[in-house]
Amino acid sequence: MALTRRQLETFLLPLGTLVLLLVFWIGAVRWTGTRIFPTPQEVLEGAVGMVRSGQLLRYAVDSLLRVGMGFGLAVLVGLGLGMVMGLYPAVATGLGPVVQFLRPISPLAWVPIAILFFGVGDGAAVSLIFLAACLPLALHTTGAVAVVPAIYLNAGRNFGLSPPQLFFRVLLPAALPQLLVGLRVSLWAAWQVVVAAEMIAVDSGLGYMIVDARNAGKRYDLVVAGMILIGSIGLLLDMGIRRMESLRQVRWGFREE
């Protein structure tokens, strides 16, 4: 089946941009004559060595597990808190200022407190990921629920739906498109924070790999390899959330392009 122009553009434009970046990278290294910053070939060779040793996979899995735990907790708490705040204005009035006060505080500012409570290890990293993802998700959920037209809920009540049925059959589907936006933002924040937390609070993961490569012999090929892997995994995670937009239950909330 022939590809459409849009499909070709979707594939060829990013590929062309990637090629240009590689050409610029190689040219910049040769023009400056640096012996510190690696070429793409050196980065590839360093990454292959890490793959063969099994370290790269182990570090990536460790980071993903921490994000899974912290983000999972954030979804449970953030969605629940946001739903309650969106449904009950009095709760939003009471808790809203607290959430808005805590949200601008960088999760990394909580590092000393996290280490104090959980020690140096996974507990501290997971708690930082939770803080980074929970508050933005709670606020997005509050907004998504608050803008659901009251006529939807009233119609559900008129049809005799119980509160659980009203939630799962009316409120959640109506708010789901905006909830996905909140999930994307929160997952992005969680993935950023896990890398920073691993540079401080643990001795494994992709963030630790970057710091260790820098300190142990100035292996900038591994530093750049770690950065590329972090970006690639983050892109795949975001694509996974975006794939949910094609589900029948939420497709109505997104404009077809």
Buried (B, 14 or more C-beta within 10 A) or exposed (E): EEEEEEEEEEEEEEEEEEEEEEEEBEEEBEEEEEEEBBBBEBBBBBBEBBEEEEBBEBBBEBBBBBBBBBBBBBBEBBBEBBBBBBBEEEBBEEBBEEBEEEEEEEBBEBBEEBBEEBEEEBBBBBBBBBBBBBBBBBBBBBBBBBEBEEEBBEEBEEEEBEEEEBBEBBBBBBBBBBBBBBBBBBBBBBBBBBBBBBBBBBEBBBBBBBBBBBEEEEBBBBBBBBBBBBEEBBEEBBEEBEEBBEEEEBEEBEEEE
